[in-house]
Amino acid sequence: MISLVGAGPGDPELLTVRALRRLQAAQVVVHDALVGTGVLALADPSAELIDVGKRAGAPVPQGLINDLLVQLGRDGREVVRLKGGDPFVFGRGGEEALALAAAGVPFEVVPGVSAVVAAPAAAGIPVTHRGVSASFTVVTGHRQDGESPVNWAALAQAGGTLVILMGVAHRGAIAAELIAGGLAAGTPVAAIRHATGVEQDVVRCTLATLADTPVRSPATLVIGAVAALDVLAGSVDALIDRHRS
């Protein structure tokens, strides 16, 4: 059995109960670069850990990962394919599931807590908030060669909150396109790095200053009125009033 498991946003305590059980029973753990050492430490000490993380300059081809999972499944071993966040949210879990299904290898999907909502929440930012934002849109800031580009102009007109994953490297171009599409230059922005972990860092700026604001990858970008809020620090009403003024 291959278990496609979501490791959550970083904090080991945010693993689901099922994810923990699968991790502790696994003979092999095939994991991404974003899976923290605290989560990996929960695996059985005898388990084989295989790092297939995609890093800048040294990516592991997705086809190679698919073939590895198929081979491990055919070997009859208990395997956990461990992905940061949720396996089906920009995690290519769908591609791996299709490869396993085509090869006749049994598998299951164990959903995880996605950074899409966990990162903003850990920074005190509700992606929806009555009177401020009634919706949120999730998009990747990184597209592969040959893929259709993101329609940033349409997103600028969509309203609500915009959550961008893998967008740090292109944040200047993204900001410029959103502003050109009609989103106000003064729109609040928050960048959350190492969300839910002990090294969590939150940088706040505006759309106009995003390009020149030091933000290190990987980070989740939150764009919209709610990015000015920090409910963990209180004074939410005051922040809302300040934004409206």
C-alpha positions as CSV (number, residue, x, y, z in Angstrom):
1,M,0.0,0.0,0.0
2,I,1.2,3.5,-0.9
3,S,-0.2,6.2,1.3
4,L,-0.1,9.7,-0.2
5,V,0.0,11.7,3.1
6,G,-0.3,15.4,3.8
7,A,2.3,16.4,6.4
8,G,0.5,19.7,7.3
9,P,2.1,23.2,7.3
10,G,5.1,22.3,9.5
11,D,4.2,21.9,13.2
12,P,4.2,18.1,13.9
13,E,1.1,18.6,16.2
14,L,-0.9,19.6,13.1
15,L,-0.6,16.1,11.6
16,T,-3.9,14.3,11.4
17,V,-4.3,11.2,13.5
18,R,-4.3,9.0,10.4
19,A,-1.2,10.6,9.0
20,L,0.6,9.9,12.3
21,R,-0.5,6.2,12.2
22,R,0.6,5.7,8.6
23,L,4.0,7.4,9.3
24,Q,4.7,5.2,12.3
25,A,3.8,2.1,10.4
26,A,5.7,2.9,7.2
27,Q,8.8,0.9,6.1
28,V,9.7,3.6,3.6
29,V,9.0,7.3,3.7
30,V,9.4,9.2,0.5
31,H,9.3,12.9,1.5
32,D,9.5,16.4,0.0
33,A,12.0,19.1,1.0
34,L,9.3,21.1,2.8
35,V,8.6,18.3,5.3
36,G,10.3,19.3,8.6
37,T,12.6,17.2,10.7
38,G,10.0,17.3,13.5
39,V,7.6,15.4,11.4
40,L,10.1,13.0,10.0
41,A,11.2,12.2,13.6
42,L,7.8,10.6,14.1
43,A,8.5,7.8,11.7
44,D,9.7,4.4,12.9
45,P,13.5,4.6,13.5
46,S,14.0,1.6,11.2
47,A,12.1,3.2,8.3
48,E,14.1,4.1,5.2
49,L,13.8,7.9,4.5
50,I,14.1,8.9,0.8
51,D,14.4,12.7,0.1
52,V,12.9,13.6,-3.3
53,G,12.5,17.3,-2.6
54,K,12.5,19.7,-5.5
55,R,15.2,22.3,-4.8
56,A,16.3,25.2,-7.0
57,G,19.0,24.0,-9.3
58,A,18.6,20.3,-8.4
59,P,15.1,19.3,-9.1
60,V,14.0,15.6,-8.9
61,P,12.0,14.9,-12.1
62,Q,8.4,14.0,-11.3
63,G,8.6,11.0,-13.6
64,L,11.4,9.6,-11.5
65,I,9.3,10.0,-8.4
66,N,6.4,8.3,-10.0
67,D,8.5,5.4,-11.1
68,L,10.0,5.1,-7.6
69,L,6.6,4.9,-6.0
70,V,5.4,2.3,-8.4
71,Q,8.5,0.1,-7.8
72,L,8.2,0.4,-4.0
73,G,4.6,-0.5,-4.3
74,R,5.3,-3.6,-6.4
75,D,7.9,-4.6,-3.9
76,G,5.1,-5.0,-1.3
77,R,6.4,-2.5,1.2
78,E,4.4,-0.2,3.4
79,V,5.2,3.3,1.9
80,V,4.3,6.8,2.9
81,R,4.7,9.5,0.3
82,L,4.9,12.5,2.6
83,K,4.1,15.9,1.2
84,G,4.0,19.3,2.9
85,G,0.5,20.6,3.4
86,D,-2.1,18.6,1.5
87,P,-1.1,16.2,-1.2
88,F,-3.6,17.5,-3.7
89,V,-2.9,21.3,-3.2
90,F,0.0,22.1,-5.5
91,G,1.7,18.9,-4.4
92,R,1.4,16.9,-7.5
93,G,-0.4,14.2,-5.5
94,G,-2.8,13.8,-8.4
95,E,-0.1,13.0,-10.8
96,E,1.3,10.3,-8.5
97,A,-2.1,8.9,-7.8
98,L,-2.7,8.5,-11.5
99,A,0.7,6.8,-12.0
100,L,0.0,4.4,-9.3
101,A,-3.5,3.6,-10.6
102,A,-2.2,3.0,-14.1
103,A,0.4,0.6,-12.7
104,G,-2.2,-1.2,-10.6
105,V,-0.6,-0.3,-7.3
106,P,-3.0,0.1,-4.4
107,F,-2.9,3.5,-2.7
108,E,-4.8,5.8,-0.5
109,V,-4.9,9.6,0.1
110,V,-4.6,11.0,3.6
111,P,-5.5,14.7,3.4
112,G,-3.4,17.2,5.3
113,V,-3.8,20.8,6.7
114,S,-2.8,23.1,3.8
115,A,-0.6,26.1,4.3
116,V,-3.2,27.9,2.2
117,V,-5.3,28.5,5.3
118,A,-2.8,27.4,8.1
119,A,-0.1,30.0,7.3
120,P,-2.5,33.0,7.4
121,A,-4.2,31.6,10.5
122,A,-0.8,31.2,12.3
123,A,-0.1,34.8,11.5
124,G,-3.4,36.0,12.9
125,I,-4.9,36.6,9.5
126,P,-8.4,35.2,8.7
127,V,-8.7,34.7,5.0
128,T,-12.3,35.5,5.3
129,H,-13.7,38.1,7.7
130,R,-17.2,39.5,7.9
131,G,-17.3,43.0,6.5
132,V,-13.8,42.7,5.0
133,S,-13.5,39.6,2.8
134,A,-16.2,37.1,1.8
135,S,-14.0,34.8,-0.3
136,F,-10.5,33.8,-1.0
137,T,-8.7,32.6,-4.1
138,V,-5.6,30.3,-4.1
139,V,-3.1,30.4,-7.0
140,T,0.5,29.3,-7.7
141,G,3.0,32.0,-8.4
142,H,5.2,29.5,-10.4
143,R,4.2,28.0,-13.7
144,Q,6.1,25.4,-15.7
145,D,7.3,26.0,-19.2
146,G,4.4,25.4,-21.6
147,E,1.7,26.0,-19.0
148,S,-0.8,28.8,-19.5
149,P,0.2,31.9,-17.5
150,V,-1.9,33.1,-14.5
151,N,-4.5,35.7,-15.4
152,W,-3.4,38.2,-12.8
153,A,-5.7,40.9,-14.3
154,A,-8.7,38.7,-13.7
155,L,-7.6,38.0,-10.1
156,A,-7.2,41.7,-9.5
157,Q,-10.9,42.1,-10.2
158,A,-12.0,39.0,-8.3
159,G,-12.3,40.7,-4.9
160,G,-11.7,39.0,-1.5
161,T,-8.4,37.6,-0.4
162,L,-5.7,36.3,-2.7
163,V,-3.4,33.5,-1.3
164,I,-0.3,32.8,-3.4
165,L,2.0,29.8,-3.0
166,M,5.4,29.6,-4.6
167,G,5.3,33.2,-5.6
168,V,8.2,34.9,-3.7
169,A,10.7,34.8,-6.6
170,H,8.2,36.5,-8.9
171,R,6.6,38.8,-6.4
172,G,7.6,42.0,-8.2
173,A,6.1,40.9,-11.5
174,I,3.0,39.6,-9.7
175,A,2.5,42.9,-7.9
176,A,2.9,44.9,-11.0
177,E,0.4,42.8,-12.9
178,L,-2.2,43.0,-10.1
179,I,-1.8,46.8,-9.9
180,A,-2.1,47.0,-13.7
181,G,-5.2,44.9,-13.4
182,G,-6.8,47.4,-11.1
183,L,-5.9,46.3,-7.6
184,A,-5.0,49.3,-5.4
185,A,-1.2,49.8,-4.9
186,G,-1.9,50.3,-1.2
187,T,-3.5,46.9,-0.8
188,P,-2.1,45.2,2.3
189,V,0.2,42.2,1.9
190,A,1.6,39.6,4.4
191,A,4.3,37.1,3.7
192,I,4.4,34.2,6.1
193,R,7.6,32.0,6.2
194,H,8.1,28.8,8.2
195,A,4.4,29.0,9.1
196,T,3.4,27.2,12.4
197,G,7.1,26.5,13.2
198,V,9.3,27.9,15.8
199,E,11.1,30.0,13.1
200,Q,7.8,31.5,11.8
201,D,8.4,35.0,10.4
202,V,5.7,37.4,9.1
203,V,6.6,40.4,6.9
204,R,3.9,43.0,6.2
205,C,3.9,45.6,3.4
206,T,1.7,46.8,0.6
207,L,1.4,45.7,-3.0
208,A,3.4,48.8,-4.1
209,T,6.3,47.9,-1.9
210,L,6.2,44.1,-2.2
211,A,8.9,43.9,-4.9
212,D,11.4,45.8,-2.7
213,T,10.4,44.1,0.6
214,P,12.9,41.4,1.7
215,V,11.0,38.1,1.6
216,R,12.7,34.8,1.6
217,S,11.3,31.6,0.1
218,P,9.4,29.5,0.9
219,A,6.6,31.8,2.1
220,T,2.9,32.1,1.7
221,L,1.7,35.5,0.3
222,V,-1.6,36.9,1.4
223,I,-2.9,39.9,-0.5
224,G,-6.1,41.8,0.5
225,A,-7.6,43.8,3.3
226,V,-7.4,41.0,5.8
227,A,-3.6,41.0,5.4
228,A,-3.6,44.1,7.6
229,L,-5.2,42.2,10.5
230,D,-3.6,40.3,13.3
231,V,-6.3,38.8,15.5
232,L,-3.7,37.2,17.7
233,A,-2.6,40.7,18.8
234,G,-6.2,42.0,19.2
235,S,-7.5,45.4,18.1
236,V,-9.1,43.9,15.0
237,D,-11.8,46.6,14.9
238,A,-9.2,49.3,15.0
239,L,-7.3,47.8,12.2
240,I,-10.4,47.4,10.1
241,D,-11.4,51.0,10.7
242,R,-7.9,52.2,9.8
243,H,-8.0,50.2,6.5
244,R,-11.4,51.6,5.6
245,S,-10.3,55.1,6.3
